[in-house]
């Protein structure tokens, strides 16, 4: 997780506050996508 955050986040590059918010939201969206890919699918066995 450290390496993923280091690759995606780093430091905020935009000076504009609204740009930083958008950049943060994009990073969060990518982290959520990667977390979802790593989750296993469970099936109930009856």
mmCIF entry with sequence, helices, sheets and N, C-alpha, C, O atoms, coordinates in Angstrom:
data_MODEL
# 
_entry.id   MODEL 
# 
_entity.id                         1 
_entity.type                       polymer 
_entity.pdbx_number_of_molecules   1 
# 
_entity_poly.entity_id                      1 
_entity_poly.type                           'polypeptide(L)' 
_entity_poly.nstd_linkage                   no 
_entity_poly.nstd_monomer                   no 
_entity_poly.pdbx_seq_one_letter_code       
;(UNK)(UNK)(UNK)(UNK)(UNK)(UNK)(UNK)(UNK)(UNK)(UNK)(UNK)(UNK)(UNK)(UNK)(UNK)(UNK)
(UNK)(UNK)(UNK)(UNK)(UNK)(UNK)(UNK)(UNK)(UNK)(UNK)(UNK)(UNK)(UNK)(UNK)(UNK)(UNK)
(UNK)(UNK)(UNK)(UNK)(UNK)(UNK)(UNK)(UNK)(UNK)(UNK)(UNK)(UNK)(UNK)(UNK)
;
_entity_poly.pdbx_seq_one_letter_code_can   XXXXXXXXXXXXXXXXXXXXXXXXXXXXXXXXXXXXXXXXXXXXXX 
_entity_poly.pdbx_strand_id                 A 
# 
loop_
_entity_poly_seq.entity_id 
_entity_poly_seq.num 
_entity_poly_seq.mon_id 
_entity_poly_seq.hetero 
1 1  UNK n 
1 2  UNK n 
1 3  UNK n 
1 4  UNK n 
1 5  UNK n 
1 6  UNK n 
1 7  UNK n 
1 8  UNK n 
1 9  UNK n 
1 10 UNK n 
1 11 UNK n 
1 12 UNK n 
1 13 UNK n 
1 14 UNK n 
1 15 UNK n 
1 16 UNK n 
1 17 UNK n 
1 18 UNK n 
1 19 UNK n 
1 20 UNK n 
1 21 UNK n 
1 22 UNK n 
1 23 UNK n 
1 24 UNK n 
1 25 UNK n 
1 26 UNK n 
1 27 UNK n 
1 28 UNK n 
1 29 UNK n 
1 30 UNK n 
1 31 UNK n 
1 32 UNK n 
1 33 UNK n 
1 34 UNK n 
1 35 UNK n 
1 36 UNK n 
1 37 UNK n 
1 38 UNK n 
1 39 UNK n 
1 40 UNK n 
1 41 UNK n 
1 42 UNK n 
1 43 UNK n 
1 44 UNK n 
1 45 UNK n 
1 46 UNK n 
# 
_struct_asym.id          A 
_struct_asym.entity_id   1 
# 
loop_
_struct_conf.conf_type_id 
_struct_conf.id 
_struct_conf.pdbx_PDB_helix_id 
_struct_conf.beg_label_comp_id 
_struct_conf.beg_label_asym_id 
_struct_conf.beg_label_seq_id 
_struct_conf.pdbx_beg_PDB_ins_code 
_struct_conf.end_label_comp_id 
_struct_conf.end_label_asym_id 
_struct_conf.end_label_seq_id 
_struct_conf.pdbx_end_PDB_ins_code 
_struct_conf.beg_auth_comp_id 
_struct_conf.beg_auth_asym_id 
_struct_conf.beg_auth_seq_id 
_struct_conf.end_auth_comp_id 
_struct_conf.end_auth_asym_id 
_struct_conf.end_auth_seq_id 
_struct_conf.pdbx_PDB_helix_class 
_struct_conf.details 
_struct_conf.pdbx_PDB_helix_length 
HELX_P HELX_P1 AA1 UNK A 2  ? UNK A 8  ? UNK A 2  UNK A 8  1 ? 7  
HELX_P HELX_P2 AA2 UNK A 17 ? UNK A 38 ? UNK A 17 UNK A 38 1 ? 22 
# 
_struct_conf_type.id          HELX_P 
_struct_conf_type.criteria    ? 
_struct_conf_type.reference   ? 
# 
loop_
_atom_site.group_PDB 
_atom_site.id 
_atom_site.type_symbol 
_atom_site.label_atom_id 
_atom_site.label_alt_id 
_atom_site.label_comp_id 
_atom_site.label_asym_id 
_atom_site.label_entity_id 
_atom_site.label_seq_id 
_atom_site.pdbx_PDB_ins_code 
_atom_site.Cartn_x 
_atom_site.Cartn_y 
_atom_site.Cartn_z 
_atom_site.occupancy 
_atom_site.B_iso_or_equiv 
_atom_site.pdbx_formal_charge 
_atom_site.auth_seq_id 
_atom_site.auth_comp_id 
_atom_site.auth_asym_id 
_atom_site.auth_atom_id 
_atom_site.pdbx_PDB_model_num 
ATOM 1   N N  . UNK A 1 1  ? 0.821   -1.186  0.000  1.00 0.00 ? 1  UNK A N  1 
ATOM 2   C CA . UNK A 1 1  ? 0.000   0.000   0.000  1.00 0.00 ? 1  UNK A CA 1 
ATOM 3   C C  . UNK A 1 1  ? 0.871   1.258   0.000  1.00 0.00 ? 1  UNK A C  1 
ATOM 4   O O  . UNK A 1 1  ? 0.524   2.264   -0.620 1.00 0.00 ? 1  UNK A O  1 
ATOM 5   N N  . UNK A 1 2  ? 1.993   1.192   0.694  1.00 0.00 ? 2  UNK A N  1 
ATOM 6   C CA . UNK A 1 2  ? 2.891   2.345   0.732  1.00 0.00 ? 2  UNK A CA 1 
ATOM 7   C C  . UNK A 1 2  ? 3.361   2.711   -0.666 1.00 0.00 ? 2  UNK A C  1 
ATOM 8   O O  . UNK A 1 2  ? 3.393   3.886   -1.031 1.00 0.00 ? 2  UNK A O  1 
ATOM 9   N N  . UNK A 1 3  ? 3.723   1.705   -1.445 1.00 0.00 ? 3  UNK A N  1 
ATOM 10  C CA . UNK A 1 3  ? 4.230   1.970   -2.794 1.00 0.00 ? 3  UNK A CA 1 
ATOM 11  C C  . UNK A 1 3  ? 3.153   2.535   -3.699 1.00 0.00 ? 3  UNK A C  1 
ATOM 12  O O  . UNK A 1 3  ? 3.422   3.411   -4.521 1.00 0.00 ? 3  UNK A O  1 
ATOM 13  N N  . UNK A 1 4  ? 1.930   2.036   -3.550 1.00 0.00 ? 4  UNK A N  1 
ATOM 14  C CA . UNK A 1 4  ? 0.823   2.547   -4.366 1.00 0.00 ? 4  UNK A CA 1 
ATOM 15  C C  . UNK A 1 4  ? 0.570   4.005   -4.028 1.00 0.00 ? 4  UNK A C  1 
ATOM 16  O O  . UNK A 1 4  ? 0.420   4.835   -4.925 1.00 0.00 ? 4  UNK A O  1 
ATOM 17  N N  . UNK A 1 5  ? 0.522   4.324   -2.738 1.00 0.00 ? 5  UNK A N  1 
ATOM 18  C CA . UNK A 1 5  ? 0.300   5.709   -2.329 1.00 0.00 ? 5  UNK A CA 1 
ATOM 19  C C  . UNK A 1 5  ? 1.445   6.607   -2.789 1.00 0.00 ? 5  UNK A C  1 
ATOM 20  O O  . UNK A 1 5  ? 1.222   7.753   -3.180 1.00 0.00 ? 5  UNK A O  1 
ATOM 21  N N  . UNK A 1 6  ? 2.652   6.094   -2.742 1.00 0.00 ? 6  UNK A N  1 
ATOM 22  C CA . UNK A 1 6  ? 3.806   6.882   -3.164 1.00 0.00 ? 6  UNK A CA 1 
ATOM 23  C C  . UNK A 1 6  ? 3.738   7.163   -4.665 1.00 0.00 ? 6  UNK A C  1 
ATOM 24  O O  . UNK A 1 6  ? 4.082   8.259   -5.106 1.00 0.00 ? 6  UNK A O  1 
ATOM 25  N N  . UNK A 1 7  ? 3.294   6.173   -5.453 1.00 0.00 ? 7  UNK A N  1 
ATOM 26  C CA . UNK A 1 7  ? 3.171   6.364   -6.894 1.00 0.00 ? 7  UNK A CA 1 
ATOM 27  C C  . UNK A 1 7  ? 2.049   7.328   -7.247 1.00 0.00 ? 7  UNK A C  1 
ATOM 28  O O  . UNK A 1 7  ? 2.230   8.215   -8.081 1.00 0.00 ? 7  UNK A O  1 
ATOM 29  N N  . UNK A 1 8  ? 0.887   7.159   -6.616 1.00 0.00 ? 8  UNK A N  1 
ATOM 30  C CA . UNK A 1 8  ? -0.271  7.967   -6.971 1.00 0.00 ? 8  UNK A CA 1 
ATOM 31  C C  . UNK A 1 8  ? -0.243  9.350   -6.340 1.00 0.00 ? 8  UNK A C  1 
ATOM 32  O O  . UNK A 1 8  ? -0.540  10.341  -7.007 1.00 0.00 ? 8  UNK A O  1 
ATOM 33  N N  . UNK A 1 9  ? 0.104   9.427   -5.080 1.00 0.00 ? 9  UNK A N  1 
ATOM 34  C CA . UNK A 1 9  ? -0.054  10.684  -4.341 1.00 0.00 ? 9  UNK A CA 1 
ATOM 35  C C  . UNK A 1 9  ? 1.150   11.597  -4.503 1.00 0.00 ? 9  UNK A C  1 
ATOM 36  O O  . UNK A 1 9  ? 1.076   12.628  -5.173 1.00 0.00 ? 9  UNK A O  1 
ATOM 37  N N  . UNK A 1 10 ? 2.239   11.217  -3.896 1.00 0.00 ? 10 UNK A N  1 
ATOM 38  C CA . UNK A 1 10 ? 3.387   12.107  -3.895 1.00 0.00 ? 10 UNK A CA 1 
ATOM 39  C C  . UNK A 1 10 ? 3.040   13.388  -3.180 1.00 0.00 ? 10 UNK A C  1 
ATOM 40  O O  . UNK A 1 10 ? 2.672   13.368  -2.006 1.00 0.00 ? 10 UNK A O  1 
ATOM 41  N N  . UNK A 1 11 ? 3.152   14.512  -3.880 1.00 0.00 ? 11 UNK A N  1 
ATOM 42  C CA . UNK A 1 11 ? 2.732   15.797  -3.329 1.00 0.00 ? 11 UNK A CA 1 
ATOM 43  C C  . UNK A 1 11 ? 1.729   16.417  -4.280 1.00 0.00 ? 11 UNK A C  1 
ATOM 44  O O  . UNK A 1 11 ? 1.714   16.111  -5.472 1.00 0.00 ? 11 UNK A O  1 
ATOM 45  N N  . UNK A 1 12 ? 0.898   17.284  -3.751 1.00 0.00 ? 12 UNK A N  1 
ATOM 46  C CA . UNK A 1 12 ? -0.077  17.966  -4.597 1.00 0.00 ? 12 UNK A CA 1 
ATOM 47  C C  . UNK A 1 12 ? 0.657   18.981  -5.463 1.00 0.00 ? 12 UNK A C  1 
ATOM 48  O O  . UNK A 1 12 ? 1.385   19.831  -4.951 1.00 0.00 ? 12 UNK A O  1 
ATOM 49  N N  . UNK A 1 13 ? 0.465   18.889  -6.772 1.00 0.00 ? 13 UNK A N  1 
ATOM 50  C CA . UNK A 1 13 ? 1.255   19.698  -7.686 1.00 0.00 ? 13 UNK A CA 1 
ATOM 51  C C  . UNK A 1 13 ? 0.574   21.005  -8.080 1.00 0.00 ? 13 UNK A C  1 
ATOM 52  O O  . UNK A 1 13 ? 1.244   21.938  -8.523 1.00 0.00 ? 13 UNK A O  1 
ATOM 53  N N  . UNK A 1 14 ? -0.733  21.085  -7.927 1.00 0.00 ? 14 UNK A N  1 
ATOM 54  C CA . UNK A 1 14 ? -1.441  22.275  -8.376 1.00 0.00 ? 14 UNK A CA 1 
ATOM 55  C C  . UNK A 1 14 ? -1.475  23.332  -7.272 1.00 0.00 ? 14 UNK A C  1 
ATOM 56  O O  . UNK A 1 14 ? -1.677  23.010  -6.101 1.00 0.00 ? 14 UNK A O  1 
ATOM 57  N N  . UNK A 1 15 ? -1.279  24.576  -7.650 1.00 0.00 ? 15 UNK A N  1 
ATOM 58  C CA . UNK A 1 15 ? -1.294  25.675  -6.684 1.00 0.00 ? 15 UNK A CA 1 
ATOM 59  C C  . UNK A 1 15 ? -2.728  26.027  -6.298 1.00 0.00 ? 15 UNK A C  1 
ATOM 60  O O  . UNK A 1 15 ? -2.996  26.363  -5.144 1.00 0.00 ? 15 UNK A O  1 
ATOM 61  N N  . UNK A 1 16 ? -3.638  25.951  -7.246 1.00 0.00 ? 16 UNK A N  1 
ATOM 62  C CA . UNK A 1 16 ? -5.040  26.285  -7.020 1.00 0.00 ? 16 UNK A CA 1 
ATOM 63  C C  . UNK A 1 16 ? -5.666  25.283  -6.050 1.00 0.00 ? 16 UNK A C  1 
ATOM 64  O O  . UNK A 1 16 ? -5.496  24.074  -6.208 1.00 0.00 ? 16 UNK A O  1 
ATOM 65  N N  . UNK A 1 17 ? -6.395  25.790  -5.038 1.00 0.00 ? 17 UNK A N  1 
ATOM 66  C CA . UNK A 1 17 ? -7.015  24.915  -4.035 1.00 0.00 ? 17 UNK A CA 1 
ATOM 67  C C  . UNK A 1 17 ? -8.012  23.964  -4.677 1.00 0.00 ? 17 UNK A C  1 
ATOM 68  O O  . UNK A 1 17 ? -8.020  22.776  -4.354 1.00 0.00 ? 17 UNK A O  1 
ATOM 69  N N  . UNK A 1 18 ? -8.856  24.459  -5.583 1.00 0.00 ? 18 UNK A N  1 
ATOM 70  C CA . UNK A 1 18 ? -9.846  23.600  -6.237 1.00 0.00 ? 18 UNK A CA 1 
ATOM 71  C C  . UNK A 1 18 ? -9.171  22.512  -7.059 1.00 0.00 ? 18 UNK A C  1 
ATOM 72  O O  . UNK A 1 18 ? -9.685  21.399  -7.160 1.00 0.00 ? 18 UNK A O  1 
ATOM 73  N N  . UNK A 1 19 ? -8.037  22.825  -7.638 1.00 0.00 ? 19 UNK A N  1 
ATOM 74  C CA . UNK A 1 19 ? -7.278  21.819  -8.369 1.00 0.00 ? 19 UNK A CA 1 
ATOM 75  C C  . UNK A 1 19 ? -6.733  20.750  -7.449 1.00 0.00 ? 19 UNK A C  1 
ATOM 76  O O  . UNK A 1 19 ? -6.695  19.574  -7.812 1.00 0.00 ? 19 UNK A O  1 
ATOM 77  N N  . UNK A 1 20 ? -6.306  21.151  -6.250 1.00 0.00 ? 20 UNK A N  1 
ATOM 78  C CA . UNK A 1 20 ? -5.804  20.182  -5.278 1.00 0.00 ? 20 UNK A CA 1 
ATOM 79  C C  . UNK A 1 20 ? -6.916  19.259  -4.810 1.00 0.00 ? 20 UNK A C  1 
ATOM 80  O O  . UNK A 1 20 ? -6.698  18.063  -4.620 1.00 0.00 ? 20 UNK A O  1 
ATOM 81  N N  . UNK A 1 21 ? -8.118  19.817  -4.622 1.00 0.00 ? 21 UNK A N  1 
ATOM 82  C CA . UNK A 1 21 ? -9.260  19.000  -4.209 1.00 0.00 ? 21 UNK A CA 1 
ATOM 83  C C  . UNK A 1 21 ? -9.576  17.981  -5.296 1.00 0.00 ? 21 UNK A C  1 
ATOM 84  O O  . UNK A 1 21 ? -9.802  16.810  -4.994 1.00 0.00 ? 21 UNK A O  1 
ATOM 85  N N  . UNK A 1 22 ? -9.595  18.406  -6.549 1.00 0.00 ? 22 UNK A N  1 
ATOM 86  C CA . UNK A 1 22 ? -9.858  17.491  -7.653 1.00 0.00 ? 22 UNK A CA 1 
ATOM 87  C C  . UNK A 1 22 ? -8.800  16.416  -7.772 1.00 0.00 ? 22 UNK A C  1 
ATOM 88  O O  . UNK A 1 22 ? -9.107  15.253  -8.036 1.00 0.00 ? 22 UNK A O  1 
ATOM 89  N N  . UNK A 1 23 ? -7.550  16.810  -7.577 1.00 0.00 ? 23 UNK A N  1 
ATOM 90  C CA . UNK A 1 23 ? -6.447  15.844  -7.647 1.00 0.00 ? 23 UNK A CA 1 
ATOM 91  C C  . UNK A 1 23 ? -6.559  14.820  -6.514 1.00 0.00 ? 23 UNK A C  1 
ATOM 92  O O  . UNK A 1 23 ? -6.286  13.636  -6.711 1.00 0.00 ? 23 UNK A O  1 
ATOM 93  N N  . UNK A 1 24 ? -6.959  15.280  -5.336 1.00 0.00 ? 24 UNK A N  1 
ATOM 94  C CA . UNK A 1 24 ? -7.134  14.376  -4.197 1.00 0.00 ? 24 UNK A CA 1 
ATOM 95  C C  . UNK A 1 24 ? -8.272  13.404  -4.445 1.00 0.00 ? 24 UNK A C  1 
ATOM 96  O O  . UNK A 1 24 ? -8.145  12.213  -4.162 1.00 0.00 ? 24 UNK A O  1 
ATOM 97  N N  . UNK A 1 25 ? -9.391  13.904  -4.976 1.00 0.00 ? 25 UNK A N  1 
ATOM 98  C CA . UNK A 1 25 ? -10.527 13.029  -5.284 1.00 0.00 ? 25 UNK A CA 1 
ATOM 99  C C  . UNK A 1 25 ? -10.151 11.980  -6.325 1.00 0.00 ? 25 UNK A C  1 
ATOM 100 O O  . UNK A 1 25 ? -10.568 10.827  -6.219 1.00 0.00 ? 25 UNK A O  1 
ATOM 101 N N  . UNK A 1 26 ? -9.368  12.369  -7.328 1.00 0.00 ? 26 UNK A N  1 
ATOM 102 C CA . UNK A 1 26 ? -8.936  11.417  -8.349 1.00 0.00 ? 26 UNK A CA 1 
ATOM 103 C C  . UNK A 1 26 ? -8.053  10.333  -7.742 1.00 0.00 ? 26 UNK A C  1 
ATOM 104 O O  . UNK A 1 26 ? -8.167  9.161   -8.102 1.00 0.00 ? 26 UNK A O  1 
ATOM 105 N N  . UNK A 1 27 ? -7.174  10.722  -6.823 1.00 0.00 ? 27 UNK A N  1 
ATOM 106 C CA . UNK A 1 27 ? -6.308  9.750   -6.152 1.00 0.00 ? 27 UNK A CA 1 
ATOM 107 C C  . UNK A 1 27 ? -7.121  8.789   -5.304 1.00 0.00 ? 27 UNK A C  1 
ATOM 108 O O  . UNK A 1 27 ? -6.866  7.585   -5.309 1.00 0.00 ? 27 UNK A O  1 
ATOM 109 N N  . UNK A 1 28 ? -8.111  9.320   -4.566 1.00 0.00 ? 28 UNK A N  1 
ATOM 110 C CA . UNK A 1 28 ? -8.968  8.473   -3.735 1.00 0.00 ? 28 UNK A CA 1 
ATOM 111 C C  . UNK A 1 28 ? -9.749  7.497   -4.598 1.00 0.00 ? 28 UNK A C  1 
ATOM 112 O O  . UNK A 1 28 ? -9.916  6.334   -4.230 1.00 0.00 ? 28 UNK A O  1 
ATOM 113 N N  . UNK A 1 29 ? -10.231 7.969   -5.752 1.00 0.00 ? 29 UNK A N  1 
ATOM 114 C CA . UNK A 1 29 ? -10.983 7.096   -6.653 1.00 0.00 ? 29 UNK A CA 1 
ATOM 115 C C  . UNK A 1 29 ? -10.103 5.948   -7.150 1.00 0.00 ? 29 UNK A C  1 
ATOM 116 O O  . UNK A 1 29 ? -10.556 4.805   -7.210 1.00 0.00 ? 29 UNK A O  1 
ATOM 117 N N  . UNK A 1 30 ? -8.863  6.239   -7.501 1.00 0.00 ? 30 UNK A N  1 
ATOM 118 C CA . UNK A 1 30 ? -7.946  5.196   -7.963 1.00 0.00 ? 30 UNK A CA 1 
ATOM 119 C C  . UNK A 1 30 ? -7.611  4.212   -6.849 1.00 0.00 ? 30 UNK A C  1 
ATOM 120 O O  . UNK A 1 30 ? -7.543  3.007   -7.092 1.00 0.00 ? 30 UNK A O  1 
ATOM 121 N N  . UNK A 1 31 ? -7.399  4.711   -5.623 1.00 0.00 ? 31 UNK A N  1 
ATOM 122 C CA . UNK A 1 31 ? -7.112  3.813   -4.502 1.00 0.00 ? 31 UNK A CA 1 
ATOM 123 C C  . UNK A 1 31 ? -8.291  2.894   -4.221 1.00 0.00 ? 31 UNK A C  1 
ATOM 124 O O  . UNK A 1 31 ? -8.105  1.712   -3.933 1.00 0.00 ? 31 UNK A O  1 
ATOM 125 N N  . UNK A 1 32 ? -9.515  3.437   -4.304 1.00 0.00 ? 32 UNK A N  1 
ATOM 126 C CA . UNK A 1 32 ? -10.701 2.613   -4.087 1.00 0.00 ? 32 UNK A CA 1 
ATOM 127 C C  . UNK A 1 32 ? -10.832 1.547   -5.172 1.00 0.00 ? 32 UNK A C  1 
ATOM 128 O O  . UNK A 1 32 ? -11.239 0.418   -4.896 1.00 0.00 ? 32 UNK A O  1 
ATOM 129 N N  . UNK A 1 33 ? -10.486 1.911   -6.404 1.00 0.00 ? 33 UNK A N  1 
ATOM 130 C CA . UNK A 1 33 ? -10.551 0.950   -7.506 1.00 0.00 ? 33 UNK A CA 1 
ATOM 131 C C  . UNK A 1 33 ? -9.545  -0.183  -7.297 1.00 0.00 ? 33 UNK A C  1 
ATOM 132 O O  . UNK A 1 33 ? -9.870  -1.353  -7.504 1.00 0.00 ? 33 UNK A O  1 
ATOM 133 N N  . UNK A 1 34 ? -8.323  0.166   -6.887 1.00 0.00 ? 34 UNK A N  1 
ATOM 134 C CA . UNK A 1 34 ? -7.304  -0.853  -6.646 1.00 0.00 ? 34 UNK A CA 1 
ATOM 135 C C  . UNK A 1 34 ? -7.663  -1.733  -5.456 1.00 0.00 ? 34 UNK A C  1 
ATOM 136 O O  . UNK A 1 34 ? -7.402  -2.936  -5.475 1.00 0.00 ? 34 UNK A O  1 
ATOM 137 N N  . UNK A 1 35 ? -8.256  -1.147  -4.427 1.00 0.00 ? 35 UNK A N  1 
ATOM 138 C CA . UNK A 1 35 ? -8.681  -1.928  -3.268 1.00 0.00 ? 35 UNK A CA 1 
ATOM 139 C C  . UNK A 1 35 ? -9.774  -2.910  -3.663 1.00 0.00 ? 35 UNK A C  1 
ATOM 140 O O  . UNK A 1 35 ? -9.774  -4.055  -3.214 1.00 0.00 ? 35 UNK A O  1 
ATOM 141 N N  . UNK A 1 36 ? -10.703 -2.467  -4.501 1.00 0.00 ? 36 UNK A N  1 
ATOM 142 C CA . UNK A 1 36 ? -11.783 -3.338  -4.963 1.00 0.00 ? 36 UNK A CA 1 
ATOM 143 C C  . UNK A 1 36 ? -11.267 -4.493  -5.796 1.00 0.00 ? 36 UNK A C  1 
ATOM 144 O O  . UNK A 1 36 ? -11.804 -5.598  -5.724 1.00 0.00 ? 36 UNK A O  1 
ATOM 145 N N  . UNK A 1 37 ? -10.229 -4.251  -6.587 1.00 0.00 ? 37 UNK A N  1 
ATOM 146 C CA . UNK A 1 37 ? -9.663  -5.325  -7.403 1.00 0.00 ? 37 UNK A CA 1 
ATOM 147 C C  . UNK A 1 37 ? -8.991  -6.383  -6.541 1.00 0.00 ? 37 UNK A C  1 
ATOM 148 O O  . UNK A 1 37 ? -8.957  -7.555  -6.915 1.00 0.00 ? 37 UNK A O  1 
ATOM 149 N N  . UNK A 1 38 ? -8.456  -5.984  -5.389 1.00 0.00 ? 38 UNK A N  1 
ATOM 150 C CA . UNK A 1 38 ? -7.758  -6.919  -4.520 1.00 0.00 ? 38 UNK A CA 1 
ATOM 151 C C  . UNK A 1 38 ? -8.674  -7.748  -3.645 1.00 0.00 ? 38 UNK A C  1 
ATOM 152 O O  . UNK A 1 38 ? -8.231  -8.723  -3.039 1.00 0.00 ? 38 UNK A O  1 
ATOM 153 N N  . UNK A 1 39 ? -9.953  -7.378  -3.567 1.00 0.00 ? 39 UNK A N  1 
ATOM 154 C CA . UNK A 1 39 ? -10.885 -8.111  -2.708 1.00 0.00 ? 39 UNK A CA 1 
ATOM 155 C C  . UNK A 1 39 ? -11.349 -9.382  -3.404 1.00 0.00 ? 39 UNK A C  1 
ATOM 156 O O  . UNK A 1 39 ? -11.627 -9.385  -4.603 1.00 0.00 ? 39 UNK A O  1 
ATOM 157 N N  . UNK A 1 40 ? -11.427 -10.437 -2.647 1.00 0.00 ? 40 UNK A N  1 
ATOM 158 C CA . UNK A 1 40 ? -11.904 -11.690 -3.219 1.00 0.00 ? 40 UNK A CA 1 
ATOM 159 C C  . UNK A 1 40 ? -13.432 -11.723 -3.191 1.00 0.00 ? 40 UNK A C  1 
ATOM 160 O O  . UNK A 1 40 ? -14.067 -11.133 -2.317 1.00 0.00 ? 40 UNK A O  1 
ATOM 161 N N  . UNK A 1 41 ? -13.995 -12.416 -4.153 1.00 0.00 ? 41 UNK A N  1 
ATOM 162 C CA . UNK A 1 41 ? -15.447 -12.568 -4.199 1.00 0.00 ? 41 UNK A CA 1 
ATOM 163 C C  . UNK A 1 41 ? -15.834 -13.783 -3.365 1.00 0.00 ? 41 UNK A C  1 
ATOM 164 O O  . UNK A 1 41 ? -15.226 -14.846 -3.487 1.00 0.00 ? 41 UNK A O  1 
ATOM 165 N N  . UNK A 1 42 ? -16.841 -13.622 -2.523 1.00 0.00 ? 42 UNK A N  1 
ATOM 166 C CA . UNK A 1 42 ? -17.278 -14.725 -1.671 1.00 0.00 ? 42 UNK A CA 1 
ATOM 167 C C  . UNK A 1 42 ? -18.587 -15.290 -2.186 1.00 0.00 ? 42 UNK A C  1 
ATOM 168 O O  . UNK A 1 42 ? -19.446 -14.563 -2.685 1.00 0.00 ? 42 UNK A O  1 
ATOM 169 N N  . UNK A 1 43 ? -18.719 -16.581 -2.058 1.00 0.00 ? 43 UNK A N  1 
ATOM 170 C CA . UNK A 1 43 ? -19.923 -17.285 -2.479 1.00 0.00 ? 43 UNK A CA 1 
ATOM 171 C C  . UNK A 1 43 ? -20.411 -18.106 -1.296 1.00 0.00 ? 43 UNK A C  1 
ATOM 172 O O  . UNK A 1 43 ? -19.635 -18.817 -0.657 1.00 0.00 ? 43 UNK A O  1 
ATOM 173 N N  . UNK A 1 44 ? -21.704 -18.000 -1.011 1.00 0.00 ? 44 UNK A N  1 
ATOM 174 C CA . UNK A 1 44 ? -22.284 -18.769 0.086  1.00 0.00 ? 44 UNK A CA 1 
ATOM 175 C C  . UNK A 1 44 ? -22.489 -20.203 -0.376 1.00 0.00 ? 44 UNK A C  1 
ATOM 176 O O  . UNK A 1 44 ? -23.133 -20.439 -1.397 1.00 0.00 ? 44 UNK A O  1 
ATOM 177 N N  . UNK A 1 45 ? -21.952 -21.152 0.359  1.00 0.00 ? 45 UNK A N  1 
ATOM 178 C CA . UNK A 1 45 ? -22.126 -22.569 0.045  1.00 0.00 ? 45 UNK A CA 1 
ATOM 179 C C  . UNK A 1 45 ? -23.148 -23.126 1.018  1.00 0.00 ? 45 UNK A C  1 
ATOM 180 O O  . UNK A 1 45 ? -22.941 -23.145 2.231  1.00 0.00 ? 45 UNK A O  1 
ATOM 181 N N  . UNK A 1 46 ? -24.262 -23.582 0.449  1.00 0.00 ? 46 UNK A N  1 
ATOM 182 C CA . UNK A 1 46 ? -25.332 -24.096 1.312  1.00 0.00 ? 46 UNK A CA 1 
ATOM 183 C C  . UNK A 1 46 ? -25.412 -25.596 1.255  1.00 0.00 ? 46 UNK A C  1 
ATOM 184 O O  . UNK A 1 46 ? -26.257 -26.195 1.921  1.00 0.00 ? 46 UNK A O  1 
# 
